[in-house]
Amino acid sequence: MQLIHDHFQNYKRYNIPKAQLVIADIPYNVGNNAYASNPQWYENGDLENGQSKLAGKQFFDTDKDFKIPEYFHFCNRLVKPEPKETGSAGCMIVFCAFDQQWTLIDEAKKHNFKNYINLIFYKNYSPQVLKANMRIVGNCEYAILFYRDKLPKFRNHGRMVFNCIPMERDNEIPKIHPTQKPIRLLKFLIDTFTDPGDVVIDPCAGSGSTLIAAEQLGRKSFGFEIKREYVRAFEKIKPLAAEKEILFEAV
């Protein structure tokens, strides 16, 4: 398990092996509306207290520099080559905003990831509490599974997986990153599309929760993160990788 303080474009410096699974939560490019409909927009989450320092801010000052074509260019190199045998191909999972999906699908095709399966993760809660006066508030997150020609490795112990998957709150790892995904969900995805000993790479690793999930499942994991504060925070939660938890169950 290794979280590297560098950009994923520099992966060749670190002699990282090809991955069975590349999984990442890329910037959503929501700009200054990153905290819109999130209680953090207001002091102590209460609109009566007025706006907080996060109002009108973006999550990261590096989001504007993220280029989706460059991401796919390098991830195409990070995923292991298409094998001759069936049932063992590598794949990518990209968490994204709802309206990014079509851009990602078009760009993926340009880099040989011709096929995809959309994934939806639903919560029993919603961060959009400031839209409580609406009839419908968002409680879903989105991702796309990309693969080249052959179906990716699928190891769900003989069980079917629906593409609409519950996303439970994460009470296992401290939240140190604003877009941090629940570790049980990450473990479910890693367990489904890889075998023990396989390589998992997260090019936009953030808090490193993907690496911890992979480590708990006996996978080799590597991540890249350009924000130093998250790399430092990862070192504090890294001991959690030794803890084995019950796998997330899809229903």
Residue pairs with C-beta under 8 A, 6 or more apart in sequence:
1 211
1 212
1 214
1 215
1 220
1 221
1 222
1 238
1 241
2 14
2 211
2 221
2 222
2 223
3 205
3 208
3 211
3 222
3 223
3 224
3 225
3 231
3 234
4 14
4 222
4 223
4 224
4 225
5 225
5 226
5 228
5 231
6 13
6 14
6 224
6 226
7 224
7 226
8 71
8 74
8 75
8 78
8 203
8 204
8 224
9 70
9 74
10 224
11 74
11 77
11 78
11 224
14 222
16 78
16 199
16 201
16 222
17 199
17 220
18 78
18 79
18 80
18 81
18 90
18 199
19 78
19 79
19 80
19 90
19 198
19 199
19 200
19 201
19 222
20 79
20 80
20 90
20 91
20 153
20 193
20 194
20 195
20 198
20 199
20 200
21 90
21 91
21 92
21 93
21 189
21 190
21 193
21 194
21 198
21 199
21 200
21 201
22 75
22 78
22 79
22 90
22 91
22 92
22 93
22 200
22 201
22 202
22 203
23 92
23 93
23 94
23 186
23 189
23 190
23 200
23 201
23 202
23 210
24 93
24 94
24 95
24 202
24 203
24 204
24 205
24 210
25 95
25 179
25 181
25 204
25 206
26 66
26 68
26 71
26 94
26 95
26 96
26 100
26 204
27 59
27 60
27 62
27 63
27 66
27 204
28 34
28 63
28 96
28 97
28 100
28 179
29 63
29 64
29 66
29 97
29 100
30 36
30 58
30 59
30 97
31 58
31 63
31 64
32 56
32 57
32 58
34 57
34 58
34 59
34 178
35 41
35 54
35 55
35 57
35 59
37 127
37 128
37 129
37 130
37 131
37 137
37 138
38 127
38 128
38 130
39 45
39 46
39 127
39 129
39 130
40 52
40 54
41 47
41 51
41 52
41 54
41 55
41 130
42 48
42 49
42 50
42 51
42 52
42 55
42 130
43 49
43 50
43 51
43 52
45 129
47 130
58 64
59 178
59 179
60 227
62 226
62 227
68 100
68 103
68 104
68 107
69 107
69 110
71 203
72 107
72 108
72 110
72 111
72 113
73 111
74 203
75 92
75 111
75 203
76 111
76 112
76 113
78 201
78 203
79 90
79 91
79 92
80 90
80 199
82 89
82 90
82 148
82 149
82 150
83 89
83 150
86 150
86 151
87 150
87 151
87 153
87 154
88 153
89 147
89 148
89 149
89 150
89 151
89 152
89 153
90 147
90 152
90 153
91 145
91 146
91 147
91 152
91 153
91 193
92 108
92 113
92 145
92 146
92 147
93 119
93 143
93 144
93 145
93 146
93 189
93 193
94 104
94 143
94 144
94 146
95 141
95 142
95 143
95 179
95 181
96 104
96 142
96 143
96 144
97 142
98 142
101 118
101 142
101 144
104 144
104 146
105 116
105 144
108 114
108 116
108 144
108 146
112 148
113 146
113 147
113 148
114 148
114 149
115 146
115 147
115 148
115 149
116 144
116 145
116 146
116 147
117 144
117 145
117 163
118 142
118 143
118 144
118 145
118 163
119 142
119 143
119 144
119 145
119 163
119 164
119 165
120 140
120 141
120 142
120 163
120 164
120 165
121 140
121 141
121 142
121 143
121 164
121 165
121 166
121 167
121 185
122 139
122 140
122 164
122 165
122 166
122 167
123 139
123 140
123 141
123 166
123 167
123 168
123 169
124 139
124 166
125 139
125 169
126 137
126 138
126 139
127 138
128 134
128 137
128 138
128 139
129 137
131 137
141 167
145 152
145 193
152 193
153 193
153 194
153 195
154 192
154 193
155 191
155 192
155 193
155 194
155 195
156 191
156 192
161 192
161 250
162 250
165 185
165 188
165 250
166 250
166 251
167 181
167 182
167 185
168 182
168 184
168 185
168 248
169 182
170 180
170 181
170 182
170 183
170 184
170 209
172 182
172 183
172 184
172 240
172 245
173 180
173 183
173 207
173 209
173 212
173 237
173 240
174 237
175 207
176 207
176 230
176 233
176 237
177 206
177 207
177 209
177 230
177 233
179 206
180 206
180 207
180 209
181 209
181 210
182 248
183 209
183 212
183 213
183 216
183 245
184 245
184 246
184 247
184 248
185 248
186 209
186 210
186 213
186 214
187 213
187 216
187 217
187 245
187 247
187 248
188 247
188 248
188 249
188 250
190 200
190 210
190 213
190 214
190 217
190 219
191 217
191 247
194 200
194 214
194 217
194 219
196 217
196 218
196 219
197 218
197 219
197 220
198 219
198 220
199 219
199 220
199 221
199 222
200 210
200 211
200 214
200 219
200 220
200 221
200 222
201 221
201 222
201 223
202 208
202 210
202 211
202 221
202 222
202 223
202 224
203 223
203 224
204 224
204 225
205 211
205 223
205 224
205 225
205 230
205 234
206 225
206 227
206 230
207 230
207 233
207 234
207 237
208 223
208 225
208 230
208 231
208 234
208 237
208 238
210 221
210 223
211 221
211 222
211 223
211 234
211 241
212 237
212 238
212 240
212 241
214 220
214 221
215 221
215 241
215 242
216 241
216 243
216 244
216 245
225 231
225 234
